[in-house]
Amino acid sequence: MATLRELELRLKSVRNMEKITKSMKLIASTKLTKAQKAMQVGKQYGVANQEVFDHATSEEPPKQKLFLVISSDKGLCGGIHSSVSKYTRRMIADPQSGVDPASPIMVVGDKSKAQLARTLGKNLKLTFNQIGRDIPTFADAAGVADLILTSGVEFDSIVIVYNKFISALSYEAHHVEVRPEDSLKESAGFQAYEMEDDATKDLAEFSLANAIYAALAESHACEMSARRNAMDNASKNAGDRIQSLQLQYNRGRQANITSELVDIITGASAL
C-alpha cells in the first residue's frame, strides 16, 4: 500500500496534469473556431472544384492511382491520424476496388507517415511536414500540388484521403478523386470547346491545388476538434483520479491519526 508521502506526490502530479490538459483544451477551443471559419472558405473551393471534374468524366477508369494522405505532425488528438491511415490501407487491400497494391502514396504529416511506413513502406514516394501547424493556406496547397506534379511519379488520378468534418464531436475518413490534365483534354465536356494546351494544363494544376486546399482546411478543423475532445476527456479522467487518490489519502491519514491516538491512550492507561 502506498504511503501518505507517495499519495501526496501522486496527487500533485495529477493536479498539474489536469491544469495542463485544461489549458490545452482552451487553446484548442479557440483554434477550432478559427479552423471552422477557414474550413467554410476551403469548402467553397472544393465545391467549385467538383463542378470542373463533374464535366471531366472519362470513359476509361484510371489504371494507376496516386494516394495523397492528409494528416499532421502533432499528436494528442485521438485517432485523427489512424483513421486516414486505416482508410488508405483498406482501399489498397480491397480487391474489389481495383486499386494496384503497389500504388504510390504521398503523405502530408509525420504521424500518418510513421503508421503507413510499417505496412506500406515500399509505396511511400514523397512526404511533407511542417504543413498545418497553423491554419492551412492556399500557398501551402499550391506548394504540395507543385511538388506532386514535378515528382516524376506516374499516375492517372490522385485520390486525396482526409478527415471529413461532421460535427464538433465527430469526423470520418473520406476521399475525393482528382483527374490530371489528360483526362480534362479527353473528356467530352472539354472537347466541345477550343482550348489551348496551356489553359488545360493550368486548369488541371489549379484544380489540384483547390482540392488539396479544401482537404487541408477540413482536416485541420477535424484535428482541432479531436484535440479539444481528447483534452476534455483527459481532464475528466484526471479529475476522477484526483478524487480516488484524495479518498485514499484521507483514509490513510485517518488511520494514522487513529493509530497514534490508540498509542497515546494505551500509554496513559499504563501509567
PyMOL commands that set and color helices and strands:
alter all, ss='L'
color gray80, all
select helices_A, chain A and resi 4-54+80-93+95-97+110-123+138-149+181-186+188-191+197-270
alter helices_A, ss='H'
color red, helices_A
select strands_A, chain A and resi 65-70+105-108+124-128+157-165+171-178
alter strands_A, ss='S'
color yellow, strands_A
deselect
rebuild
show_as cartoon
